[in-house]
């Protein structure tokens, strides 16, 4: 995952879901290619994909 440019963020979580990836790709075909490559490289039991329909806010600034 660290070497894949599509992956913007990868987090190991506590709770029912083990990992979350934030992936940025051009279109559905590019996502499918990423997904197919991922499942061929890593043993994955279950995948749930959520697609962002609209970005409401995105920032990395911290209010100090």
Phi and psi restraints in degrees (range 20) as a CNS / XPLOR table:
assign (resid 1 and name C) (resid 2 and name N)
       (resid 2 and name CA) (resid 2 and name C) 1.0 -61.4 20.0 2
assign (resid 2 and name N) (resid 2 and name CA)
       (resid 2 and name C) (resid 3 and name N) 1.0 -29.7 20.0 2
assign (resid 2 and name C) (resid 3 and name N)
       (resid 3 and name CA) (resid 3 and name C) 1.0 -92.5 20.0 2
assign (resid 3 and name N) (resid 3 and name CA)
       (resid 3 and name C) (resid 4 and name N) 1.0 -5.1 20.0 2
assign (resid 3 and name C) (resid 4 and name N)
       (resid 4 and name CA) (resid 4 and name C) 1.0 -86.3 20.0 2
assign (resid 4 and name N) (resid 4 and name CA)
       (resid 4 and name C) (resid 5 and name N) 1.0 118.8 20.0 2
assign (resid 4 and name C) (resid 5 and name N)
       (resid 5 and name CA) (resid 5 and name C) 1.0 -67.1 20.0 2
assign (resid 5 and name N) (resid 5 and name CA)
       (resid 5 and name C) (resid 6 and name N) 1.0 -21.7 20.0 2
assign (resid 5 and name C) (resid 6 and name N)
       (resid 6 and name CA) (resid 6 and name C) 1.0 -69.3 20.0 2
assign (resid 6 and name N) (resid 6 and name CA)
       (resid 6 and name C) (resid 7 and name N) 1.0 -25.0 20.0 2
assign (resid 6 and name C) (resid 7 and name N)
       (resid 7 and name CA) (resid 7 and name C) 1.0 -82.8 20.0 2
assign (resid 7 and name N) (resid 7 and name CA)
       (resid 7 and name C) (resid 8 and name N) 1.0 112.2 20.0 2
assign (resid 7 and name C) (resid 8 and name N)
       (resid 8 and name CA) (resid 8 and name C) 1.0 -82.8 20.0 2
assign (resid 8 and name N) (resid 8 and name CA)
       (resid 8 and name C) (resid 9 and name N) 1.0 -38.6 20.0 2
assign (resid 8 and name C) (resid 9 and name N)
       (resid 9 and name CA) (resid 9 and name C) 1.0 -146.7 20.0 2
assign (resid 9 and name N) (resid 9 and name CA)
       (resid 9 and name C) (resid 10 and name N) 1.0 147.6 20.0 2
assign (resid 9 and name C) (resid 10 and name N)
       (resid 10 and name CA) (resid 10 and name C) 1.0 -140.2 20.0 2
assign (resid 10 and name N) (resid 10 and name CA)
       (resid 10 and name C) (resid 11 and name N) 1.0 127.6 20.0 2
assign (resid 10 and name C) (resid 11 and name N)
       (resid 11 and name CA) (resid 11 and name C) 1.0 -131.8 20.0 2
assign (resid 11 and name N) (resid 11 and name CA)
       (resid 11 and name C) (resid 12 and name N) 1.0 138.2 20.0 2
assign (resid 11 and name C) (resid 12 and name N)
       (resid 12 and name CA) (resid 12 and name C) 1.0 -91.6 20.0 2
assign (resid 12 and name N) (resid 12 and name CA)
       (resid 12 and name C) (resid 13 and name N) 1.0 129.6 20.0 2
assign (resid 12 and name C) (resid 13 and name N)
       (resid 13 and name CA) (resid 13 and name C) 1.0 -110.3 20.0 2
assign (resid 13 and name N) (resid 13 and name CA)
       (resid 13 and name C) (resid 14 and name N) 1.0 159.9 20.0 2
assign (resid 13 and name C) (resid 14 and name N)
       (resid 14 and name CA) (resid 14 and name C) 1.0 -97.8 20.0 2
assign (resid 14 and name N) (resid 14 and name CA)
       (resid 14 and name C) (resid 15 and name N) 1.0 141.3 20.0 2
assign (resid 14 and name C) (resid 15 and name N)
       (resid 15 and name CA) (resid 15 and name C) 1.0 116.7 20.0 2
assign (resid 15 and name N) (resid 15 and name CA)
       (resid 15 and name C) (resid 16 and name N) 1.0 -158.9 20.0 2
assign (resid 15 and name C) (resid 16 and name N)
       (resid 16 and name CA) (resid 16 and name C) 1.0 -67.4 20.0 2
assign (resid 16 and name N) (resid 16 and name CA)
       (resid 16 and name C) (resid 17 and name N) 1.0 -34.4 20.0 2
assign (resid 16 and name C) (resid 17 and name N)
       (resid 17 and name CA) (resid 17 and name C) 1.0 -97.2 20.0 2
assign (resid 17 and name N) (resid 17 and name CA)
       (resid 17 and name C) (resid 18 and name N) 1.0 133.3 20.0 2
assign (resid 17 and name C) (resid 18 and name N)
       (resid 18 and name CA) (resid 18 and name C) 1.0 -84.9 20.0 2
assign (resid 18 and name N) (resid 18 and name CA)
       (resid 18 and name C) (resid 19 and name N) 1.0 -41.0 20.0 2
assign (resid 18 and name C) (resid 19 and name N)
       (resid 19 and name CA) (resid 19 and name C) 1.0 -139.1 20.0 2
assign (resid 19 and name N) (resid 19 and name CA)
       (resid 19 and name C) (resid 20 and name N) 1.0 152.6 20.0 2
assign (resid 19 and name C) (resid 20 and name N)
       (resid 20 and name CA) (resid 20 and name C) 1.0 -132.4 20.0 2
assign (resid 20 and name N) (resid 20 and name CA)
       (resid 20 and name C) (resid 21 and name N) 1.0 135.3 20.0 2
assign (resid 20 and name C) (resid 21 and name N)
       (resid 21 and name CA) (resid 21 and name C) 1.0 -117.8 20.0 2
assign (resid 21 and name N) (resid 21 and name CA)
       (resid 21 and name C) (resid 22 and name N) 1.0 136.8 20.0 2
assign (resid 21 and name C) (resid 22 and name N)
       (resid 22 and name CA) (resid 22 and name C) 1.0 -105.2 20.0 2
assign (resid 22 and name N) (resid 22 and name CA)
       (resid 22 and name C) (resid 23 and name N) 1.0 115.9 20.0 2
assign (resid 22 and name C) (resid 23 and name N)
       (resid 23 and name CA) (resid 23 and name C) 1.0 -120.1 20.0 2
assign (resid 23 and name N) (resid 23 and name CA)
       (resid 23 and name C) (resid 24 and name N) 1.0 135.7 20.0 2
assign (resid 23 and name C) (resid 24 and name N)
       (resid 24 and name CA) (resid 24 and name C) 1.0 -117.9 20.0 2
assign (resid 24 and name N) (resid 24 and name CA)
       (resid 24 and name C) (resid 25 and name N) 1.0 117.9 20.0 2
assign (resid 24 and name C) (resid 25 and name N)
       (resid 25 and name CA) (resid 25 and name C) 1.0 -133.0 20.0 2
assign (resid 25 and name N) (resid 25 and name CA)
       (resid 25 and name C) (resid 26 and name N) 1.0 165.4 20.0 2
assign (resid 25 and name C) (resid 26 and name N)
       (resid 26 and name CA) (resid 26 and name C) 1.0 -73.6 20.0 2
assign (resid 26 and name N) (resid 26 and name CA)
       (resid 26 and name C) (resid 27 and name N) 1.0 -37.8 20.0 2
assign (resid 26 and name C) (resid 27 and name N)
       (resid 27 and name CA) (resid 27 and name C) 1.0 -160.9 20.0 2
assign (resid 27 and name N) (resid 27 and name CA)
       (resid 27 and name C) (resid 28 and name N) 1.0 -178.1 20.0 2
assign (resid 27 and name C) (resid 28 and name N)
       (resid 28 and name CA) (resid 28 and name C) 1.0 -62.7 20.0 2
assign (resid 28 and name N) (resid 28 and name CA)
       (resid 28 and name C) (resid 29 and name N) 1.0 -37.2 20.0 2
assign (resid 28 and name C) (resid 29 and name N)
       (resid 29 and name CA) (resid 29 and name C) 1.0 -63.9 20.0 2
assign (resid 29 and name N) (resid 29 and name CA)
       (resid 29 and name C) (resid 30 and name N) 1.0 -42.9 20.0 2
assign (resid 29 and name C) (resid 30 and name N)
       (resid 30 and name CA) (resid 30 and name C) 1.0 -64.2 20.0 2
assign (resid 30 and name N) (resid 30 and name CA)
       (resid 30 and name C) (resid 31 and name N) 1.0 -37.3 20.0 2
assign (resid 30 and name C) (resid 31 and name N)
       (resid 31 and name CA) (resid 31 and name C) 1.0 -64.3 20.0 2
assign (resid 31 and name N) (resid 31 and name CA)
       (resid 31 and name C) (resid 32 and name N) 1.0 -44.4 20.0 2
assign (resid 31 and name C) (resid 32 and name N)
       (resid 32 and name CA) (resid 32 and name C) 1.0 -61.6 20.0 2
assign (resid 32 and name N) (resid 32 and name CA)
       (resid 32 and name C) (resid 33 and name N) 1.0 -40.3 20.0 2
assign (resid 32 and name C) (resid 33 and name N)
       (resid 33 and name CA) (resid 33 and name C) 1.0 -63.1 20.0 2
assign (resid 33 and name N) (resid 33 and name CA)
       (resid 33 and name C) (resid 34 and name N) 1.0 -42.9 20.0 2
assign (resid 33 and name C) (resid 34 and name N)
       (resid 34 and name CA) (resid 34 and name C) 1.0 -61.4 20.0 2
assign (resid 34 and name N) (resid 34 and name CA)
       (resid 34 and name C) (resid 35 and name N) 1.0 -47.7 20.0 2
assign (resid 34 and name C) (resid 35 and name N)
       (resid 35 and name CA) (resid 35 and name C) 1.0 -60.7 20.0 2
assign (resid 35 and name N) (resid 35 and name CA)
       (resid 35 and name C) (resid 36 and name N) 1.0 -46.8 20.0 2
assign (resid 35 and name C) (resid 36 and name N)
       (resid 36 and name CA) (resid 36 and name C) 1.0 -61.9 20.0 2
assign (resid 36 and name N) (resid 36 and name CA)
       (resid 36 and name C) (resid 37 and name N) 1.0 -41.6 20.0 2
assign (resid 36 and name C) (resid 37 and name N)
       (resid 37 and name CA) (resid 37 and name C) 1.0 -65.1 20.0 2
assign (resid 37 and name N) (resid 37 and name CA)
       (resid 37 and name C) (resid 38 and name N) 1.0 -41.3 20.0 2
assign (resid 37 and name C) (resid 38 and name N)
       (resid 38 and name CA) (resid 38 and name C) 1.0 -62.4 20.0 2
assign (resid 38 and name N) (resid 38 and name CA)
       (resid 38 and name C) (resid 39 and name N) 1.0 -48.4 20.0 2
assign (resid 38 and name C) (resid 39 and name N)
       (resid 39 and name CA) (resid 39 and name C) 1.0 -72.0 20.0 2
assign (resid 39 and name N) (resid 39 and name CA)
       (resid 39 and name C) (resid 40 and name N) 1.0 -18.4 20.0 2
assign (resid 39 and name C) (resid 40 and name N)
       (resid 40 and name CA) (resid 40 and name C) 1.0 -80.6 20.0 2
assign (resid 40 and name N) (resid 40 and name CA)
       (resid 40 and name C) (resid 41 and name N) 1.0 -21.5 20.0 2
assign (resid 40 and name C) (resid 41 and name N)
       (resid 41 and name CA) (resid 41 and name C) 1.0 -97.5 20.0 2
assign (resid 41 and name N) (resid 41 and name CA)
       (resid 41 and name C) (resid 42 and name N) 1.0 -29.0 20.0 2
assign (resid 41 and name C) (resid 42 and name N)
       (resid 42 and name CA) (resid 42 and name C) 1.0 -128.3 20.0 2
assign (resid 42 and name N) (resid 42 and name CA)
       (resid 42 and name C) (resid 43 and name N) 1.0 135.3 20.0 2
assign (resid 42 and name C) (resid 43 and name N)
       (resid 43 and name CA) (resid 43 and name C) 1.0 -72.7 20.0 2
assign (resid 43 and name N) (resid 43 and name CA)
       (resid 43 and name C) (resid 44 and name N) 1.0 115.7 20.0 2
assign (resid 43 and name C) (resid 44 and name N)
       (resid 44 and name CA) (resid 44 and name C) 1.0 -124.2 20.0 2
assign (resid 44 and name N) (resid 44 and name CA)
       (resid 44 and name C) (resid 45 and name N) 1.0 130.7 20.0 2
assign (resid 44 and name C) (resid 45 and name N)
       (resid 45 and name CA) (resid 45 and name C) 1.0 -81.6 20.0 2
assign (resid 45 and name N) (resid 45 and name CA)
       (resid 45 and name C) (resid 46 and name N) 1.0 -43.1 20.0 2
assign (resid 45 and name C) (resid 46 and name N)
       (resid 46 and name CA) (resid 46 and name C) 1.0 -150.8 20.0 2
assign (resid 46 and name N) (resid 46 and name CA)
       (resid 46 and name C) (resid 47 and name N) 1.0 139.6 20.0 2
assign (resid 46 and name C) (resid 47 and name N)
       (resid 47 and name CA) (resid 47 and name C) 1.0 -127.2 20.0 2
assign (resid 47 and name N) (resid 47 and name CA)
       (resid 47 and name C) (resid 48 and name N) 1.0 132.0 20.0 2
assign (resid 47 and name C) (resid 48 and name N)
       (resid 48 and name CA) (resid 48 and name C) 1.0 -120.2 20.0 2
assign (resid 48 and name N) (resid 48 and name CA)
       (resid 48 and name C) (resid 49 and name N) 1.0 124.9 20.0 2
assign (resid 48 and name C) (resid 49 and name N)
       (resid 49 and name CA) (resid 49 and name C) 1.0 -107.7 20.0 2
assign (resid 49 and name N) (resid 49 and name CA)
       (resid 49 and name C) (resid 50 and name N) 1.0 130.7 20.0 2
assign (resid 49 and name C) (resid 50 and name N)
       (resid 50 and name CA) (resid 50 and name C) 1.0 -119.8 20.0 2
assign (resid 50 and name N) (resid 50 and name CA)
       (resid 50 and name C) (resid 51 and name N) 1.0 129.1 20.0 2
assign (resid 50 and name C) (resid 51 and name N)
       (resid 51 and name CA) (resid 51 and name C) 1.0 -105.5 20.0 2
assign (resid 51 and name N) (resid 51 and name CA)
       (resid 51 and name C) (resid 52 and name N) 1.0 134.0 20.0 2
assign (resid 51 and name C) (resid 52 and name N)
       (resid 52 and name CA) (resid 52 and name C) 1.0 -78.0 20.0 2
assign (resid 52 and name N) (resid 52 and name CA)
       (resid 52 and name C) (resid 53 and name N) 1.0 125.7 20.0 2
assign (resid 52 and name C) (resid 53 and name N)
       (resid 53 and name CA) (resid 53 and name C) 1.0 -88.2 20.0 2
assign (resid 53 and name N) (resid 53 and name CA)
       (resid 53 and name C) (resid 54 and name N) 1.0 -29.6 20.0 2
assign (resid 53 and name C) (resid 54 and name N)
       (resid 54 and name CA) (resid 54 and name C) 1.0 -158.6 20.0 2
assign (resid 54 and name N) (resid 54 and name CA)
       (resid 54 and name C) (resid 55 and name N) 1.0 134.9 20.0 2
assign (resid 54 and name C) (resid 55 and name N)
       (resid 55 and name CA) (resid 55 and name C) 1.0 -87.0 20.0 2
assign (resid 55 and name N) (resid 55 and name CA)
       (resid 55 and name C) (resid 56 and name N) 1.0 116.6 20.0 2
assign (resid 55 and name C) (resid 56 and name N)
       (resid 56 and name CA) (resid 56 and name C) 1.0 -84.8 20.0 2
assign (resid 56 and name N) (resid 56 and name CA)
       (resid 56 and name C) (resid 57 and name N) 1.0 -44.0 20.0 2
assign (resid 56 and name C) (resid 57 and name N)
       (resid 57 and name CA) (resid 57 and name C) 1.0 -155.4 20.0 2
assign (resid 57 and name N) (resid 57 and name CA)
       (resid 57 and name C) (resid 58 and name N) 1.0 140.7 20.0 2
assign (resid 57 and name C) (resid 58 and name N)
       (resid 58 and name CA) (resid 58 and name C) 1.0 -146.7 20.0 2
assign (resid 58 and name N) (resid 58 and name CA)
       (resid 58 and name C) (resid 59 and name N) 1.0 123.2 20.0 2
assign (resid 58 and name C) (resid 59 and name N)
       (resid 59 and name CA) (resid 59 and name C) 1.0 -152.0 20.0 2
assign (resid 59 and name N) (resid 59 and name CA)
       (resid 59 and name C) (resid 60 and name N) 1.0 155.1 20.0 2
assign (resid 59 and name C) (resid 60 and name N)
       (resid 60 and name CA) (resid 60 and name C) 1.0 -116.3 20.0 2
assign (resid 60 and name N) (resid 60 and name CA)
       (resid 60 and name C) (resid 61 and name N) 1.0 1.3 20.0 2
assign (resid 60 and name C) (resid 61 and name N)
       (resid 61 and name CA) (resid 61 and name C) 1.0 -72.5 20.0 2
assign (resid 61 and name N) (resid 61 and name CA)
       (resid 61 and name C) (resid 62 and name N) 1.0 138.5 20.0 2
assign (resid 61 and name C) (resid 62 and name N)
       (resid 62 and name CA) (resid 62 and name C) 1.0 -105.6 20.0 2
assign (resid 62 and name N) (resid 62 and name CA)
       (resid 62 and name C) (resid 63 and name N) 1.0 128.2 20.0 2
assign (resid 62 and name C) (resid 63 and name N)
       (resid 63 and name CA) (resid 63 and name C) 1.0 -72.1 20.0 2
assign (resid 63 and name N) (resid 63 and name CA)
       (resid 63 and name C) (resid 64 and name N) 1.0 115.4 20.0 2
